[in-house]
Amino acid sequence: MKNINEHIDKKDLKSVNKKNLKLAMEDVNFANLCYKLDVSEDVLCKYTSKLESTVNDLNNCKGCKGLDYCKNEVTGFVNFPSVNEDSLVFSYVQCKYKKEAEKYKSNVIFYETPKNLRNARFSEIFLDDKAREEVLKYLKEFMNDFPNKKGVYLYGSFGSGKSYIINATLNELSRKGYSCVSVYYPTLLKKLKDSFSSKTGNYEKVYNELLMCDVLLIDDIGAENNSAWARDEVLGGILQSRMDNEQITFFTSNFSLEELESHLSETNVSTDKIKSRRIIERIKQLAKPISLVGENKRTEKM
């Protein structure tokens, strides 16, 4: 079967292309784009359709409120032309929201961490809560003097923004080139335990990442179902290694250290206050306890 273009002589095809270009030029935005490109009419005729797509992308960008509202074919990008001798080359160019997202892209390794915490950053932390003054002041000093200060054991009321604040800290440090890992502790323990019976289990890989990273966050410690294995083999081993190697470690919890000690002493089979006390002493070596008791901000940005 012959191509339809074979039934149209070159003169007629050129005429059709010019007609299409002329119609497209009736759009002011299209005409402005062509004027800026400063190429011949023949070149514009070859790319009328693609140029119209570019104008459509640019129109979608007007008044756009963010990547979640993007209507373009490729989210966060405009397929924009550039001149290359007697032709146009189209490439995807980031919009301002995509550039901003890339700027704040974190290299933290997250385990079982919600999306809003993975994207946490200091610029979106509410500063109008006096309960946060102590921890934010300490973290400012911490960032300025990294790595010469301890991490933080941040404890207090539910939904007060503990996890958001510390994950924001990790995100900032990762952008400075430090390897960071954030783990939601209760779910991590279950995943590690399940990996023993799985053919694709990656217990050693995950465990070693917790040991080796420059900065670690153990999020929501105390919310787990405590067991001797979780306390002594997993948590105890991680803390001892990080203490021996002077690695920065953060914690969040709803428990004070005294309450956490009580929680860790009790398992479903026994009570061991000595081993629990040993864990608490390691935490004290690694982190400065700071209380955060504030209003529940779980439904809004931190």
C-alpha positions as CSV (number, residue, x, y, z in Angstrom):
1,M,0.0,0.0,0.0
2,K,1.5,3.4,-1.0
3,N,2.0,6.2,1.5
4,I,-0.6,8.9,1.1
5,N,2.1,11.5,0.6
6,E,3.0,9.7,-2.6
7,H,-0.4,10.9,-4.0
8,I,0.4,14.5,-3.2
9,D,3.2,16.2,-5.2
10,K,5.8,18.2,-3.3
11,K,4.3,21.5,-4.3
12,D,0.9,20.6,-3.0
13,L,2.4,19.3,0.3
14,K,4.3,22.5,0.8
15,S,1.2,24.4,0.2
16,V,-0.7,22.4,2.9
17,N,2.1,22.9,5.4
18,K,2.1,26.6,4.8
19,K,-1.7,26.7,5.2
20,N,-1.4,24.8,8.5
21,L,1.3,27.2,9.7
22,K,-0.7,30.2,8.7
23,L,-3.7,28.9,10.7
24,A,-1.5,28.2,13.7
25,M,0.0,31.7,13.5
26,E,-3.4,33.1,14.4
27,D,-2.7,32.1,17.9
28,V,-0.7,34.9,19.6
29,N,1.3,32.5,21.8
30,F,2.3,30.4,18.8
31,A,3.3,33.4,16.8
32,N,5.4,34.8,19.7
33,L,7.2,31.4,20.1
34,C,8.0,31.3,16.4
35,Y,9.3,34.9,16.5
36,K,11.7,34.1,19.3
37,L,13.0,31.1,17.4
38,D,14.0,33.3,14.5
39,V,14.0,30.6,11.8
40,S,12.7,30.5,8.3
41,E,9.1,29.8,7.3
42,D,10.2,26.6,5.7
43,V,11.6,25.3,9.0
44,L,8.5,26.3,10.9
45,C,6.3,24.5,8.4
46,K,8.1,21.2,9.1
47,Y,7.4,21.5,12.9
48,T,4.0,23.2,13.1
49,S,2.4,20.3,15.0
50,K,5.2,19.9,17.5
51,L,5.3,23.7,18.1
52,E,1.6,23.6,18.7
53,S,2.2,20.9,21.4
54,T,4.8,23.2,23.0
55,V,2.4,26.1,23.1
56,N,-0.2,23.8,24.7
57,D,2.3,22.7,27.3
58,L,3.2,26.4,28.0
59,N,-0.5,27.3,28.3
60,N,-1.0,24.5,30.8
61,C,1.8,25.9,32.9
62,K,0.0,29.3,33.2
63,G,-1.6,29.4,36.6
64,C,-0.5,25.9,37.5
65,K,-0.3,25.3,41.3
66,G,2.2,22.4,41.3
67,L,3.2,19.0,40.0
68,D,0.0,17.4,41.3
69,Y,-2.0,19.7,39.0
70,C,0.2,19.3,35.9
71,K,-1.8,18.6,32.6
72,N,1.2,18.1,30.4
73,E,2.0,14.8,28.7
74,V,5.1,14.4,30.8
75,T,4.5,15.7,34.3
76,G,6.7,18.7,35.2
77,F,8.2,19.1,31.7
78,V,7.6,21.2,28.6
79,N,8.7,19.8,25.2
80,F,10.6,22.9,24.1
81,P,12.4,23.6,20.8
82,S,15.9,24.8,20.2
83,V,17.5,25.8,16.9
84,N,20.1,23.5,15.3
85,E,21.2,24.9,12.0
86,D,18.2,24.5,9.6
87,S,16.1,22.4,12.0
88,L,14.5,22.4,15.4
89,V,15.4,20.0,18.1
90,F,12.8,19.3,20.8
91,S,13.8,18.3,24.4
92,Y,11.9,18.1,27.7
93,V,12.7,21.1,29.9
94,Q,11.7,21.1,33.6
95,C,9.1,23.6,34.9
96,K,9.7,25.6,38.0
97,Y,7.9,23.1,40.2
98,K,9.9,20.2,38.9
99,K,13.2,22.2,39.4
100,E,12.1,22.9,43.0
101,A,11.3,19.2,43.6
102,E,14.6,18.1,42.2
103,K,16.4,20.7,44.3
104,Y,14.9,19.2,47.4
105,K,15.2,15.6,46.3
106,S,16.6,13.6,49.1
107,N,19.1,10.7,49.0
108,V,18.0,9.3,52.3
109,I,17.2,5.5,52.3
110,F,13.7,5.1,53.8
111,Y,12.3,2.0,55.3
112,E,8.5,1.9,55.8
113,T,8.4,5.7,55.9
114,P,5.2,7.6,54.7
115,K,5.6,9.9,51.7
116,N,5.0,13.2,53.6
117,L,8.0,12.3,55.8
118,R,10.2,11.3,52.9
119,N,9.6,14.8,51.5
120,A,10.0,16.7,54.8
121,R,12.1,19.9,54.8
122,F,12.9,22.6,57.2
123,S,11.2,25.4,55.2
124,E,7.8,23.8,55.8
125,I,8.1,23.3,59.6
126,F,5.7,25.5,61.6
127,L,7.7,27.9,63.8
128,D,4.7,29.2,65.7
129,D,4.7,26.4,68.3
130,K,6.8,27.4,71.4
131,A,7.1,23.7,72.3
132,R,9.4,23.3,69.3
133,E,11.8,26.1,70.3
134,E,14.3,23.8,72.1
135,V,14.6,21.1,69.5
136,L,14.8,23.6,66.5
137,K,17.4,25.6,68.3
138,Y,19.5,22.5,69.0
139,L,19.1,21.2,65.4
140,K,20.3,24.6,64.1
141,E,23.4,24.3,66.2
142,F,23.7,20.7,65.2
143,M,23.7,21.5,61.5
144,N,26.2,24.3,61.9
145,D,28.6,22.1,63.9
146,F,28.0,18.7,62.2
147,P,29.2,16.1,63.1
148,N,30.4,17.3,66.5
149,K,27.1,17.2,68.3
150,K,25.0,14.2,69.4
151,G,21.8,13.2,67.7
152,V,18.4,13.8,69.4
153,Y,16.1,11.5,71.3
154,L,12.9,13.4,70.6
155,Y,9.9,12.3,72.6
156,G,6.5,13.5,73.4
157,S,2.9,13.7,72.4
158,F,1.3,12.0,69.5
159,G,1.2,14.0,66.2
160,S,3.3,16.8,67.4
161,G,5.7,16.6,64.4
162,K,8.6,14.7,65.9
163,S,9.1,12.4,62.9
164,Y,8.7,15.3,60.4
165,I,11.3,17.4,62.1
166,I,13.9,14.7,62.3
167,N,13.3,13.4,58.7
168,A,13.7,17.0,57.5
169,T,17.1,17.0,59.3
170,L,18.1,13.8,57.5
171,N,17.0,15.2,54.1
172,E,19.1,18.3,54.6
173,L,22.1,16.3,55.6
174,S,21.7,13.9,52.6
175,R,21.8,16.9,50.2
176,K,25.2,17.7,51.7
177,G,26.5,14.3,50.8
178,Y,26.0,12.3,53.9
179,S,24.5,8.8,53.8
180,C,21.3,8.8,55.8
181,V,18.8,6.1,56.7
182,S,15.3,6.6,58.2
183,V,13.5,3.5,59.5
184,Y,10.0,3.2,61.0
185,Y,11.0,0.9,63.8
186,P,7.9,-1.2,64.5
187,T,7.4,-2.2,60.9
188,L,11.1,-2.7,60.2
189,L,11.2,-5.3,63.0
190,K,8.4,-7.2,61.3
191,K,10.1,-7.0,57.9
192,L,13.3,-8.2,59.3
193,K,11.6,-11.1,61.1
194,D,9.7,-12.1,58.0
195,S,12.9,-12.0,55.9
196,F,14.2,-15.1,57.8
197,S,11.5,-17.3,56.2
198,S,11.7,-15.6,52.8
199,K,13.9,-16.9,50.0
200,T,14.5,-13.3,48.9
201,G,15.2,-12.1,52.5
202,N,17.6,-9.2,52.7
203,Y,18.1,-9.1,56.5
204,E,21.9,-8.6,56.3
205,K,21.7,-5.9,53.6
206,V,19.2,-3.8,55.6
207,Y,20.9,-4.4,58.9
208,N,24.3,-3.4,57.5
209,E,22.8,-0.2,56.1
210,L,21.6,0.7,59.6
211,L,25.1,0.1,61.0
212,M,27.1,1.8,58.3
213,C,25.2,5.0,57.3
214,D,26.5,8.4,58.5
215,V,23.2,9.3,60.1
216,L,20.4,7.0,61.3
217,L,16.8,7.8,62.4
218,I,15.0,5.1,64.5
219,D,11.5,6.4,64.3
220,D,8.8,5.6,66.8
221,I,10.9,3.4,69.1
222,G,8.7,2.0,71.9
223,A,5.7,1.4,69.6
224,E,6.9,-2.1,68.7
225,N,5.9,-5.3,70.3
226,N,9.0,-5.9,72.4
227,S,10.8,-9.1,72.4
228,A,14.3,-10.3,73.6
229,W,15.4,-10.7,69.9
230,A,14.3,-7.2,68.9
231,R,15.8,-5.6,72.0
232,D,19.1,-7.5,72.4
233,E,20.0,-8.7,68.9
234,V,18.6,-6.0,66.6
235,L,18.4,-2.8,68.6
236,G,21.3,-3.6,71.0
237,G,23.6,-4.5,68.1
238,I,22.8,-1.4,66.1
239,L,23.3,1.0,69.0
240,Q,26.5,-0.7,70.2
241,S,28.0,-0.5,66.7
242,R,27.0,3.1,66.2
243,M,28.2,4.1,69.6
244,D,31.6,2.4,69.0
245,N,32.0,4.2,65.7
246,E,30.7,7.6,67.0
247,Q,27.9,7.7,64.3
248,I,25.1,10.2,64.5
249,T,21.8,8.6,65.6
250,F,18.4,10.1,66.1
251,F,15.3,8.6,67.8
252,T,11.6,9.6,68.0
253,S,9.3,8.1,70.6
254,N,6.1,8.7,72.5
255,F,7.9,7.5,75.6
256,S,10.4,9.4,77.8
257,L,13.6,7.4,78.4
258,E,12.2,6.3,81.8
259,E,9.0,5.0,80.1
260,L,11.0,3.4,77.3
261,E,13.2,1.6,79.8
262,S,10.1,0.1,81.4
263,H,8.7,-0.9,78.0
264,L,12.0,-2.6,76.9
265,S,12.3,-4.5,80.2
266,E,9.1,-6.4,79.6
267,T,8.8,-9.2,76.9
268,N,6.1,-11.8,76.5
269,V,8.2,-14.3,78.3
270,S,10.3,-12.5,80.9
271,T,11.4,-9.3,82.6
272,D,15.0,-8.1,82.2
273,K,15.7,-4.6,83.7
274,I,19.4,-4.9,83.3
275,K,19.3,-5.4,79.5
276,S,16.7,-2.7,79.2
277,R,19.0,-0.3,81.2
278,R,21.9,-1.2,78.9
279,I,19.9,0.0,75.9
280,I,18.9,3.2,77.6
281,E,22.5,4.0,78.4
282,R,23.5,3.5,74.8
283,I,20.8,5.8,73.7
284,K,22.0,8.5,76.1
285,Q,25.5,8.1,74.7
286,L,24.2,8.7,71.2
287,A,21.5,11.3,71.6
288,K,20.4,14.3,73.6
289,P,16.8,13.8,75.1
290,I,14.5,16.6,74.2
291,S,10.8,16.7,75.0
292,L,8.2,17.9,72.4
293,V,4.7,18.2,73.8
294,G,2.5,20.2,71.4
295,E,-0.8,20.3,69.5
296,N,-1.6,17.5,67.1
297,K,-0.5,18.6,63.6
298,R,-0.9,15.2,62.0
299,T,-3.5,16.6,59.6
300,E,-1.5,19.5,58.3
301,K,2.1,20.3,57.3
302,M,4.6,20.3,60.1
